[in-house]
């Protein structure tokens, strides 16, 4: 083997070693990002659950307010109750399928 070939071979070995190091770094970064993604996904699910709970509470409060109010607000409460009854009827119809 000539000196030129030996240098070329040594250069290739160094580049392979550098690539191995970079691959390991990228794998570690990928693992870290996957963990971060999972944490963020859980956080989003929790926030969505909280939003759903708050929306339900808001609907209940609006309904109670409507029931306790007079005049036009009573009409709004009746409309909300009718809407809820229709949703329940739809659910029952789906369950009966």
Secondary structure by P-SEA (a helix, b strand, c coil): ccaaaaaaaaaaaaaaaaaaaaaaaaaaaaaaaaaaaaaaaaaaaaaaaaaaaaaaaaaaaaaaaaaaccaaaaaaaaaaaaaaaaaaaaaaaaaac
